[in-house]
Amino acid sequence: VSTAPLQPPAPVERASSTAAARSLWTRVLALQQRLPIVQLIALVALFEWGTWTVTDFATKQSIISMLVAASLLGLAAAGQTIVVLVGGIDFSVPAFISAASIVISQLTGTDHWAFGPSLLVCLLLAVSLGAVNGYVAHRFQVQPLVVTLGMASVVSGAVLLWTNAQATGSPPPFLTRITSVTGTTFGLGVPPVVVLWAAIALLLGVVLRRTIAGRRLYATGANPVAAEFALVRTRRIWIATYAASALVAAGVGVLLAGYAGSGNSTLGDPYLFEGLAAVIVGGTAFGARGDYWRTVLGALVLTVLSTVLVGKGYSTADQQIIFGLLILAVVAGYGRDPRLRDRV
Amino acid sequence: MNDAVTSLRERPWAFATALALVLVAANVIARSSFATPSSWPATLAAFAPFALAAMASTPQILSGGGGIDISVGPLLNFISVVIVAVLIPHGLGSAAVAIPIALGIGAGVGLINGVLVSVLRYQPVLATLCTLFVLEGASLKLLGQPATVSTAWLTHLGNDVGPIPGGLILIAAALVIWLALGRLPYMRALYATGGDDAAAFSAGVNVTVVRIVAYTLGGLFAALAGIALVAVTQSADPTQSIQYTLPALAAVAIGGTSLLGGRGSVAGSIAGAAIMFLIQTLLDSLAVSDLWLQVVYGTLLITAIVLSSTITGPRAVRVEAA
């Protein structure tokens, strides 16, 4: 009690006010870790930028075509998101997309199969080859980067062999309507692919955060050894994760076949780096940080950004350059690693 | 036998080198002209861009902290575009001028990557992904479509300079820089940082500078790869920005370098690149149909990485869940 007068009052006050500021800042940071606020702000800001500087940017037509593009990108990045969460990476996504687009066109268009069995063949092949990715990478403890790259080569090569390098056929017309900008879902003025994306985002969000399987996936990504001790069969998680990634990629390939009107061996290529960008811009990082909702935001941010750049009439080259620089600017707010001196 | 396995485990590059030698022998058996000295300059010139791209991807990975540089492919392509579209048309095309400028640009881009990762603390994948987009755009801006070029020194580098194959000179240049750095304290600091950056920091290593130098070095090697690419193709193609990116990373992994950092070497990456290159030439010599090429290549790639990790990798931490 008697020590109170000995303490100089002024510095204490100053310290407490900086402490208050710091605790406010930590609370903001903690909130950002739980909810992707900066990503949302970036999305709104980019959208406003487009609305004010590009004519007819915020029309229904333009918003729907952005949503369709974002759905395809977001779905293509869904597999990559869970693979990154579990601590891996999947470079075979574009190969599965292209392969599925060719297989579905060939089976339904040239070989006159019904759509159902053709889709089933696509998805089953993808799931089994994706499972091989996960098994090999986990069983032999090798870099998934190389395994998935090899698998990509095998998948594209197998399709070449099967079609004799001459892919023919076009997918059924209703597939085109699913991704058509003028398409409607049960009378709603939204194309089915957007509704499908929303449904999958909801499903994946719940599975990741609210189910045992989801918790196991995060546990495996955060610390595989600890997860094994907690009786998580990490190999099963890896196999399931890579199988799911290939499954979604094949699904995107089928949708893209409808979008483009035919199968193509380069259809999936743009989705490799843009898909990865959607995952990282969303704020998901290697080792169980993030979720699919963030990737949804990331896909929206990237789509709005590239639509604005196209709308402002930049050349492809300038678009690429500005795209790269703006991603850095957007991510500066949240996607950076902690200081080394804070980790010692 | 156990000794052999142990010594392989201590030198992750040794297995890759051995496998590369086996593949050289297989190539010679498949096509005897492979062993003829007169065919070496062409083979080495074709190998050089890929080998250098793999070497250029190595220091960043060694520096740890999730270090990876996916902008190596676009950077080497950008260098080739700069040489063809800017330097030669503007009278800066002589070897004495063009080579230093190319190396300067490469090191400069590497430096920017290093600052983004190390000072601004961006995740390496994201920082170099953005560099990839920017470089891809910049290449397209400088050169709208593929262009060819014909300059004496580039033709020489694509064949031979005096008695020495040009491809060998470029690979050796990068290797000499690497080995020279091995004489300096830098190399220890790099491996220490890659192994455990927090521990290295506590021990007084300037982790920031070590990482910046690693990325700059990668950029420098990528510039050499770009020169090698122009030398062998006598052209530049702005649309082929990412062709070397992923294969180069695969070569690094096959060469025994851990993608977690702190373990591996540039020599291993040369061996890894040689394995991938020799598989392709072998399939070519055996006249494997173009249709089968990709399937066989992919299968062999997976086999190579599985072999190299089961024989040389550290034992996986295995926990038997009851």
Interface residues (C-beta under 8 A of the other chain):
Chain A: F91 V136 F140 Q141 V142 Q143 L145 V146 V147 L149 G150 M151 A152 S153 V154 V155 S156 G157 A158 L160 L161 N164 A165 V225 E228 F229 L231 V232 R233 F273 L276 A277 I280 V281 A285 F286 S315 T316 A317 D318 Q319 Q320 I321 I322 F323 G324 L325 I327 L328 V331 A332 G335 R336 D337 P338 R339 L340 R341 R343 V344
Chain B: G65 G66 I70 L116 L120 R121 Y122 Q123 V125 L126 A127 L129 C130 T131 L132 F133 V134 E136 G137 A138 S139 L140 K141 D197 A198 F201 S202 V207 T208 I242 L246 P247 L249 A250 A253 I254 L259 D290 L291 W292 L293 Q294 V295 V296 Y297 G298 T299 L300 L301 I302 I305 V306 S309 T310 G313 A316 V317 V319 A321
